[in-house]
């Protein structure tokens, strides 16, 4: 499994709207197109954390392929009124909002 964590800024009053946007999005076939198996959204003191798990390491490639799909374009536009870049001066693409994992541990099966 592959995971990404997106970090941005979120108006705390928007958590319900953002949750609904993703609930509607996740009822479409887009999660399957992107290989998404789990999505979790968190907020903390005006910050937004979007943890997305993929069935394999090709999640980034599948998302890149889905970016031009009307549903992906639509949710991206809808989220702009609620979510902003953590650092607008350095943000050029969604890749600039993905946190870098520096440690990982999991229990042996």
Beta strands, then each sheet from edge to edge (+ up, - down):
strand 1: 2-10
strand 2: 36-44
strand 3: 47-54
strand 4: 83-85
sheet 1: 2+ 3- 1+ 4-
end
